[in-house]
Amino acid sequence: MSHVKVNNFKACCDQFERAAEKLGLEKNLATSLMMPDRELAVEVPLNRDDGSLAVFKGYRIQHNNARGPFKGGIRYHQEVDLDEVRALAALMTYKTAVVDIPYGGGKGGITVDPRELSERELEQLSRRFFRRISPIIGVNKDIPAPDVNTNAQIMAWFMDEYSQNQGYSPGIVTGKPIDLGGSLGREAATGRGVFLTIREAASEFDVDLSKATAVIQGFGNVGSFAALFLQELGCKVVAVSDVTGGLHDPSGLDIPALIDHVREHRVIEGCGQGKNVSNEELLTLECDFMVPAALGGVIHKMNADSLNCRFVIEAANGPTTPPGDEILFDKSIPVIPDILTNAGGVTVSYFEWVQNLQQFRWEEEEVNTKLEAKMVKAYSEVSALRREKKVSFRTAAFMVAIDRVARSVELRGF
Ligand code: NAD
């Protein structure tokens, strides 16, 4: 079984409740903090290239905006449903709070397999969807971004839709092309944040990164940049995988060559490196850092016990199910949670939005330095609380975040 479809929102509520209880949060406030502020479901019609009509379901869920405008990506995937979007929206509220950027949380998506659409169909679907959700979107209200299967081009179409009525408004979305106000450093930001998280954990737990090994599941945007930065610091990336399967070489894969291969062929298959392994076997390989950077629900009660790593670094959103998490806790394998590990992406999205509002572009070095400061501070705050309260990284990260959101809600009043 490669991944399990979990009740995402229930899993997220369980994580939240564990932390809220430790914080002694008043029960009604806790209920209010977990419930989404607003849920919008829309019908998205599309004229197919063959003249037929297709209809898709789309969502935008605004979870909480106590600390700033709703913020979160738009996902195009055949498995998108209300439950998944609701959970991802809640995670965004707590992710933006962990790294202390002035945003709330939101998420959106369309239940569609975009591989089945032509470029024209993809554009029409994206524009239709944006128009349907536009009554609740705004530069200071709700700022979408890319997520799985959406990209800078789709953000450019969203920005164009909005700007046609409101005037040139690059701040309406982040993750845009650089030519339309995208930020330097945004493309690599999530992978860089994952790398910085590993670097901080290695330093805290006395792991020499130049002698360490990592396994990375998923070699897309997040996984490939994380692999590259790790290798630059001497860490051996001994296995990677994507949808076509995995590659394993105990002496370390050549990551720049692999990235070149994927740029040309889209997948790692056929690159001529390492020995083939399945995605399921890959999770059991011996390493210091196991980095799931593809799908949710890949570490679960059926396979958690066979993991052979010192740390799990959650680069993907929700890669560990709650039963999987408990097994890893019992095995004393620290799991550094998604809301901390992959927060580099939304942090640089925030920097992009600030640059758009200032109408001023920062140099890439400035973006990377500011990202590093945010990630290092967030890691240190979470880990200090973890040690003080003797809880898991995940519970500590939620505690830091919930405390910040709760204070803002109370200050603003109901
Ligand atoms: P991507 O589409 O660029 O890459 C996904 C990778 O996963 C690809 O290599 C793909 O082949 C692989 N994959 C797909 N199905 C797989 C399977 N069944 N088994 C193994 N590998 C499989 O996506 P991404 O932007 O790198 O996002 C990866 C994860 O990180 C997602 O969970 C996403 O929500 C999360 N995330 C991304 C960002 C970001 O800025 N891109 C930010 C925060 C979180």
Residues whose N, C-alpha, C, O or C-beta is under 5 A from the ligand:
A	BS01	NAD	N149 T190 G218 F219 G220 N221 V222 G223 S241 D242 V243 N279 A293 A294 L295 A315 A316 N317 N342 G345
